[in-house]
Amino acid sequence: MIEALVICWAVLPGPVGKRLAPMMPVLVPLLRRDGELNLTDAEAVLPMRMSASTIVRKLAPERAKLVLLGR
């Protein structure tokens, strides 16, 4: 599920959880239709029901990779 969440987050310009959570019910079906997400119907419901705080916690490792170190 984290891979699907990362794909949804990357499609948009990296929004925070508060802005991504309301978009998930729209974004997941569109990405499934276009073949970007390979999820079953039961799996597709899970990212759409995630709260904003859960999204932030699950995406923390991905966001940490984008932090520049040094100058």
N, C-alpha and C positions, 0 to 999 in steps of 0.2 A: 504494500500500500504506500510505502514511503516513496518508491520509485514513481508511482502515478502522481503523488503529491508534488514531487520535484518537477516532473514534466509540466504539470499545470502551473506551477510557480514560475518556471522558466519561460513559458509561452507568453505570459504577461511580463511586464518589465520589473519583476522581482518585488511584488507588493508585500506589505506586512500582512500578518494574519487577519487583522480586522478588515482589511480591504479584499483579501482573497476569499475569505469564508463566504460572503454573499454571492460571489461569482462562481463558486464551485457547482451549484446546481445547473448553471448555464454552460459552463466550460466543459465539464466531464462528458455530457452527451455529445457535444460538438466534436471533441477530440476522439471519442469512440466512433462516431460516424465517419470521421476522416481516416481512421485506422492508426492514429497516433497512440491511443491507449488500448491495450488488449485486456479488457476486464470483462468478467461475467456480469450478469445483472446484479447478483448478490454482492459482488466486490465493488461495483460502481456506486452502490448506495453508501458505502462507508466513507469515502472522501467527501461526499456531498453533505454528510451529517456531522462532520468534524467541527468542533468549536474553534474559534479564533485562537484561543490559548493553546489548544492541542496542536494546531497547525504551526504555531510559532515554535513549540517545543520540538516537533518532528523535523522542522526545517533548520534548526539551529546548526547542525553540522555542515549543511550545505552553505549556509550564510557565512559560517566561519571560514570556509575555503576562499571566499571572495575578499576577505579583509587583507589589505596590503600590509606587508611587514617591512619595516625600515622606512627609507625615505620615499 
